[in-house]
Amino acid sequence: MMMPNHLGIGLLVFGLIQSFSATEVNAQGLVDKLRAIERERLRSLVDADIPKARRLHADDFQLINPNGGPMSKEKYLGNIASGELDYLEWNPERFRSGFTVIRPLSGIGRT
């Protein structure tokens, strides 16, 4: 009867722990990178930085308004550029529900 190789089992367990730890670190790095990109995207909307916002939104982006109506990327960014839609603040850490403070302006320029 063969005796279990404790050294081999120990090395296998150690390797698995290291592998899971590395995966967790890599996943956390990816999460941090995605959060940074999302903060940059939201900042571009608050600042009405349309060239940056255009780069950070997918070509097929659609905003679905509270009434369920879709708005294309170009219409959405156009409303921000014109000041019709003016984001005062958008802090994802503060508003976990996705709630955003906005000030809709009809025909009035940005202040």
Biotite code that builds the C-alpha atoms (Angstrom):
import biotite.structure as struc

atoms = struc.array([
    struc.Atom([0.000, 0.000, 0.000], chain_id="A", res_id=1, res_name="MET", atom_name="CA", element="C"),
    struc.Atom([1.365, 3.425, -0.990], chain_id="A", res_id=2, res_name="MET", atom_name="CA", element="C"),
    struc.Atom([1.642, 6.137, 1.611], chain_id="A", res_id=3, res_name="MET", atom_name="CA", element="C"),
    struc.Atom([0.299, 9.553, 0.582], chain_id="A", res_id=4, res_name="PRO", atom_name="CA", element="C"),
    struc.Atom([2.971, 11.983, -0.535], chain_id="A", res_id=5, res_name="ASN", atom_name="CA", element="C"),
    struc.Atom([2.419, 14.758, 1.999], chain_id="A", res_id=6, res_name="HIS", atom_name="CA", element="C"),
    struc.Atom([4.982, 17.003, 0.356], chain_id="A", res_id=7, res_name="LEU", atom_name="CA", element="C"),
    struc.Atom([3.279, 16.631, -3.025], chain_id="A", res_id=8, res_name="GLY", atom_name="CA", element="C"),
    struc.Atom([-0.177, 17.272, -1.553], chain_id="A", res_id=9, res_name="ILE", atom_name="CA", element="C"),
    struc.Atom([1.156, 20.280, 0.363], chain_id="A", res_id=10, res_name="GLY", atom_name="CA", element="C"),
    struc.Atom([2.726, 21.726, -2.786], chain_id="A", res_id=11, res_name="LEU", atom_name="CA", element="C"),
    struc.Atom([-0.499, 21.149, -4.722], chain_id="A", res_id=12, res_name="LEU", atom_name="CA", element="C"),
    struc.Atom([-2.568, 22.924, -2.053], chain_id="A", res_id=13, res_name="VAL", atom_name="CA", element="C"),
    struc.Atom([-0.022, 25.769, -1.886], chain_id="A", res_id=14, res_name="PHE", atom_name="CA", element="C"),
    struc.Atom([-0.109, 26.108, -5.687], chain_id="A", res_id=15, res_name="GLY", atom_name="CA", element="C"),
    struc.Atom([-3.906, 26.240, -5.720], chain_id="A", res_id=16, res_name="LEU", atom_name="CA", element="C"),
    struc.Atom([-3.962, 28.901, -3.006], chain_id="A", res_id=17, res_name="ILE", atom_name="CA", element="C"),
    struc.Atom([-1.421, 30.986, -4.921], chain_id="A", res_id=18, res_name="GLN", atom_name="CA", element="C"),
    struc.Atom([-3.393, 30.555, -8.129], chain_id="A", res_id=19, res_name="SER", atom_name="CA", element="C"),
    struc.Atom([-6.651, 31.674, -6.508], chain_id="A", res_id=20, res_name="PHE", atom_name="CA", element="C"),
    struc.Atom([-4.883, 34.587, -4.826], chain_id="A", res_id=21, res_name="SER", atom_name="CA", element="C"),
    struc.Atom([-3.388, 35.716, -8.147], chain_id="A", res_id=22, res_name="ALA", atom_name="CA", element="C"),
    struc.Atom([-6.788, 35.416, -9.822], chain_id="A", res_id=23, res_name="THR", atom_name="CA", element="C"),
    struc.Atom([-8.363, 37.468, -7.039], chain_id="A", res_id=24, res_name="GLU", atom_name="CA", element="C"),
    struc.Atom([-5.662, 40.144, -7.368], chain_id="A", res_id=25, res_name="VAL", atom_name="CA", element="C"),
    struc.Atom([-6.087, 40.227, -11.161], chain_id="A", res_id=26, res_name="ASN", atom_name="CA", element="C"),
    struc.Atom([-9.867, 40.423, -10.806], chain_id="A", res_id=27, res_name="ALA", atom_name="CA", element="C"),
    struc.Atom([-9.560, 43.260, -8.276], chain_id="A", res_id=28, res_name="GLN", atom_name="CA", element="C"),
    struc.Atom([-7.195, 45.087, -10.648], chain_id="A", res_id=29, res_name="GLY", atom_name="CA", element="C"),
    struc.Atom([-9.764, 44.747, -13.422], chain_id="A", res_id=30, res_name="LEU", atom_name="CA", element="C"),
    struc.Atom([-12.568, 45.960, -11.138], chain_id="A", res_id=31, res_name="VAL", atom_name="CA", element="C"),
    struc.Atom([-10.466, 48.985, -10.138], chain_id="A", res_id=32, res_name="ASP", atom_name="CA", element="C"),
    struc.Atom([-9.705, 49.763, -13.789], chain_id="A", res_id=33, res_name="LYS", atom_name="CA", element="C"),
    struc.Atom([-13.400, 49.528, -14.743], chain_id="A", res_id=34, res_name="LEU", atom_name="CA", element="C"),
    struc.Atom([-14.351, 51.794, -11.833], chain_id="A", res_id=35, res_name="ARG", atom_name="CA", element="C"),
    struc.Atom([-11.759, 54.352, -12.956], chain_id="A", res_id=36, res_name="ALA", atom_name="CA", element="C"),
    struc.Atom([-13.114, 54.288, -16.517], chain_id="A", res_id=37, res_name="ILE", atom_name="CA", element="C"),
    struc.Atom([-16.684, 54.704, -15.247], chain_id="A", res_id=38, res_name="GLU", atom_name="CA", element="C"),
    struc.Atom([-15.659, 57.643, -13.030], chain_id="A", res_id=39, res_name="ARG", atom_name="CA", element="C"),
    struc.Atom([-13.955, 59.215, -16.068], chain_id="A", res_id=40, res_name="GLU", atom_name="CA", element="C"),
    struc.Atom([-17.106, 58.657, -18.168], chain_id="A", res_id=41, res_name="ARG", atom_name="CA", element="C"),
    struc.Atom([-19.346, 60.236, -15.524], chain_id="A", res_id=42, res_name="LEU", atom_name="CA", element="C"),
    struc.Atom([-16.947, 63.165, -15.063], chain_id="A", res_id=43, res_name="ARG", atom_name="CA", element="C"),
    struc.Atom([-17.056, 63.779, -18.832], chain_id="A", res_id=44, res_name="SER", atom_name="CA", element="C"),
    struc.Atom([-20.860, 64.063, -18.600], chain_id="A", res_id=45, res_name="LEU", atom_name="CA", element="C"),
    struc.Atom([-20.795, 66.431, -15.611], chain_id="A", res_id=46, res_name="VAL", atom_name="CA", element="C"),
    struc.Atom([-18.120, 68.563, -17.327], chain_id="A", res_id=47, res_name="ASP", atom_name="CA", element="C"),
    struc.Atom([-19.944, 68.369, -20.683], chain_id="A", res_id=48, res_name="ALA", atom_name="CA", element="C"),
    struc.Atom([-16.675, 67.179, -22.245], chain_id="A", res_id=49, res_name="ASP", atom_name="CA", element="C"),
    struc.Atom([-18.376, 65.820, -25.357], chain_id="A", res_id=50, res_name="ILE", atom_name="CA", element="C"),
    struc.Atom([-15.259, 64.555, -27.205], chain_id="A", res_id=51, res_name="PRO", atom_name="CA", element="C"),
    struc.Atom([-14.253, 62.496, -24.149], chain_id="A", res_id=52, res_name="LYS", atom_name="CA", element="C"),
    struc.Atom([-17.848, 61.372, -23.508], chain_id="A", res_id=53, res_name="ALA", atom_name="CA", element="C"),
    struc.Atom([-18.135, 60.276, -27.139], chain_id="A", res_id=54, res_name="ARG", atom_name="CA", element="C"),
    struc.Atom([-15.021, 58.083, -26.743], chain_id="A", res_id=55, res_name="ARG", atom_name="CA", element="C"),
    struc.Atom([-16.288, 56.579, -23.479], chain_id="A", res_id=56, res_name="LEU", atom_name="CA", element="C"),
    struc.Atom([-19.765, 55.618, -24.766], chain_id="A", res_id=57, res_name="HIS", atom_name="CA", element="C"),
    struc.Atom([-20.341, 52.711, -27.135], chain_id="A", res_id=58, res_name="ALA", atom_name="CA", element="C"),
    struc.Atom([-21.543, 53.605, -30.628], chain_id="A", res_id=59, res_name="ASP", atom_name="CA", element="C"),
    struc.Atom([-24.825, 51.789, -29.950], chain_id="A", res_id=60, res_name="ASP", atom_name="CA", element="C"),
    struc.Atom([-25.300, 53.390, -26.499], chain_id="A", res_id=61, res_name="PHE", atom_name="CA", element="C"),
    struc.Atom([-28.895, 54.264, -25.634], chain_id="A", res_id=62, res_name="GLN", atom_name="CA", element="C"),
    struc.Atom([-30.141, 56.064, -22.570], chain_id="A", res_id=63, res_name="LEU", atom_name="CA", element="C"),
    struc.Atom([-33.477, 54.788, -21.347], chain_id="A", res_id=64, res_name="ILE", atom_name="CA", element="C"),
    struc.Atom([-35.289, 57.651, -19.634], chain_id="A", res_id=65, res_name="ASN", atom_name="CA", element="C"),
    struc.Atom([-37.531, 57.219, -16.559], chain_id="A", res_id=66, res_name="PRO", atom_name="CA", element="C"),
    struc.Atom([-40.581, 56.924, -18.827], chain_id="A", res_id=67, res_name="ASN", atom_name="CA", element="C"),
    struc.Atom([-38.962, 54.016, -20.686], chain_id="A", res_id=68, res_name="GLY", atom_name="CA", element="C"),
    struc.Atom([-38.183, 55.955, -23.859], chain_id="A", res_id=69, res_name="GLY", atom_name="CA", element="C"),
    struc.Atom([-34.847, 55.412, -25.610], chain_id="A", res_id=70, res_name="PRO", atom_name="CA", element="C"),
    struc.Atom([-32.431, 58.225, -26.486], chain_id="A", res_id=71, res_name="MET", atom_name="CA", element="C"),
    struc.Atom([-29.556, 57.621, -28.911], chain_id="A", res_id=72, res_name="SER", atom_name="CA", element="C"),
    struc.Atom([-25.973, 58.387, -28.007], chain_id="A", res_id=73, res_name="LYS", atom_name="CA", element="C"),
    struc.Atom([-25.877, 61.370, -30.360], chain_id="A", res_id=74, res_name="GLU", atom_name="CA", element="C"),
    struc.Atom([-29.148, 62.822, -29.035], chain_id="A", res_id=75, res_name="LYS", atom_name="CA", element="C"),
    struc.Atom([-28.039, 62.287, -25.431], chain_id="A", res_id=76, res_name="TYR", atom_name="CA", element="C"),
    struc.Atom([-24.626, 63.886, -25.931], chain_id="A", res_id=77, res_name="LEU", atom_name="CA", element="C"),
    struc.Atom([-26.221, 66.639, -28.029], chain_id="A", res_id=78, res_name="GLY", atom_name="CA", element="C"),
    struc.Atom([-28.572, 67.464, -25.143], chain_id="A", res_id=79, res_name="ASN", atom_name="CA", element="C"),
    struc.Atom([-25.602, 67.672, -22.802], chain_id="A", res_id=80, res_name="ILE", atom_name="CA", element="C"),
    struc.Atom([-23.604, 69.820, -25.255], chain_id="A", res_id=81, res_name="ALA", atom_name="CA", element="C"),
    struc.Atom([-26.504, 72.251, -25.698], chain_id="A", res_id=82, res_name="SER", atom_name="CA", element="C"),
    struc.Atom([-27.120, 72.489, -21.960], chain_id="A", res_id=83, res_name="GLY", atom_name="CA", element="C"),
    struc.Atom([-30.613, 71.037, -22.286], chain_id="A", res_id=84, res_name="GLU", atom_name="CA", element="C"),
    struc.Atom([-29.393, 68.291, -19.970], chain_id="A", res_id=85, res_name="LEU", atom_name="CA", element="C"),
    struc.Atom([-26.964, 69.566, -17.323], chain_id="A", res_id=86, res_name="ASP", atom_name="CA", element="C"),
    struc.Atom([-25.497, 67.125, -14.824], chain_id="A", res_id=87, res_name="TYR", atom_name="CA", element="C"),
    struc.Atom([-24.622, 68.970, -11.615], chain_id="A", res_id=88, res_name="LEU", atom_name="CA", element="C"),
    struc.Atom([-23.175, 65.946, -9.843], chain_id="A", res_id=89, res_name="GLU", atom_name="CA", element="C"),
    struc.Atom([-22.810, 62.261, -10.460], chain_id="A", res_id=90, res_name="TRP", atom_name="CA", element="C"),
    struc.Atom([-21.090, 60.352, -7.705], chain_id="A", res_id=91, res_name="ASN", atom_name="CA", element="C"),
    struc.Atom([-21.485, 56.573, -8.070], chain_id="A", res_id=92, res_name="PRO", atom_name="CA", element="C"),
    struc.Atom([-20.053, 55.931, -4.610], chain_id="A", res_id=93, res_name="GLU", atom_name="CA", element="C"),
    struc.Atom([-22.683, 58.198, -3.071], chain_id="A", res_id=94, res_name="ARG", atom_name="CA", element="C"),
    struc.Atom([-25.656, 57.190, -5.215], chain_id="A", res_id=95, res_name="PHE", atom_name="CA", element="C"),
    struc.Atom([-25.483, 53.405, -5.383], chain_id="A", res_id=96, res_name="ARG", atom_name="CA", element="C"),
    struc.Atom([-29.008, 53.212, -6.785], chain_id="A", res_id=97, res_name="SER", atom_name="CA", element="C"),
    struc.Atom([-27.941, 55.038, -9.944], chain_id="A", res_id=98, res_name="GLY", atom_name="CA", element="C"),
    struc.Atom([-29.808, 58.178, -8.864], chain_id="A", res_id=99, res_name="PHE", atom_name="CA", element="C"),
    struc.Atom([-28.355, 61.245, -10.513], chain_id="A", res_id=100, res_name="THR", atom_name="CA", element="C"),
    struc.Atom([-28.801, 64.905, -9.700], chain_id="A", res_id=101, res_name="VAL", atom_name="CA", element="C"),
    struc.Atom([-29.614, 66.718, -12.944], chain_id="A", res_id=102, res_name="ILE", atom_name="CA", element="C"),
    struc.Atom([-31.030, 70.036, -13.924], chain_id="A", res_id=103, res_name="ARG", atom_name="CA", element="C"),
    struc.Atom([-32.973, 69.899, -17.205], chain_id="A", res_id=104, res_name="PRO", atom_name="CA", element="C"),
    struc.Atom([-32.837, 73.258, -18.952], chain_id="A", res_id=105, res_name="LEU", atom_name="CA", element="C"),
    struc.Atom([-35.112, 74.035, -21.862], chain_id="A", res_id=106, res_name="SER", atom_name="CA", element="C"),
    struc.Atom([-33.421, 76.450, -24.210], chain_id="A", res_id=107, res_name="GLY", atom_name="CA", element="C"),
    struc.Atom([-31.162, 77.886, -21.515], chain_id="A", res_id=108, res_name="ILE", atom_name="CA", element="C"),
    struc.Atom([-27.361, 77.692, -21.883], chain_id="A", res_id=109, res_name="GLY", atom_name="CA", element="C"),
    struc.Atom([-25.020, 76.126, -19.362], chain_id="A", res_id=110, res_name="ARG", atom_name="CA", element="C"),
    struc.Atom([-24.280, 78.193, -16.276], chain_id="A", res_id=111, res_name="THR", atom_name="CA", element="C"),
])
